[in-house]
Amino acid sequence: MNNESLVIYIIAVLCLGAVLIMSKDRIHPRFKRALALTAVIMIALAFVFIIYSLLA
């Protein structure tokens, strides 16, 4: 697995999560659940990739 791509992905996902948390009052209610679910899935996948890269 390419470590540069992994680091960029992890930084981007964590920034997305931070932006969603900080702007939770300004997001339209219709999109709030979908964005939160997408962010949770991407953050969980980032942690799986971290564990995988440590074990590989």
C-alpha positions in Angstrom: 0.0 0.0 0.0 1.3 3.4 -0.9 2.0 5.3 2.3 1.8 8.8 0.8 -1.7 8.2 -0.5 -2.7 6.7 2.9 -1.4 9.8 4.7 -3.2 12.2 2.4 -6.4 10.2 2.7 -6.2 10.2 6.5 -5.6 13.9 6.7 -8.4 14.6 4.3 -10.9 12.4 6.2 -10.0 13.9 9.6 -10.4 17.4 8.1 -13.8 16.5 6.7 -14.8 15.2 10.1 -13.6 18.3 11.8 -15.4 20.6 9.3 -18.7 18.6 9.7 -18.4 18.9 13.5 -17.7 22.6 13.5 -20.4 23.5 11.0 -23.1 21.2 12.2 -25.5 24.1 12.8 -25.2 25.4 9.3 -25.8 22.2 7.4 -29.3 21.7 5.9 -31.1 19.1 8.0 -31.9 17.0 4.9 -28.1 16.4 4.3 -27.0 16.3 7.9 -27.5 12.5 8.4 -26.0 11.5 5.0 -22.9 13.6 5.5 -22.4 12.3 9.1 -22.8 8.7 7.9 -20.4 9.2 5.1 -17.8 10.9 7.4 -18.2 8.0 10.0 -17.6 5.4 7.3 -14.6 7.2 5.9 -13.0 7.7 9.4 -13.6 4.1 10.3 -12.0 3.1 7.0 -9.0 5.3 7.7 -8.4 3.6 11.0 -8.7 0.2 9.3 -6.0 1.4 6.8 -3.8 2.6 9.7 -4.0 -0.8 11.4 -3.4 -2.6 8.1 -0.3 -0.5 7.3 1.1 -1.2 10.8 0.6 -5.0 10.4 1.8 -5.2 6.8 
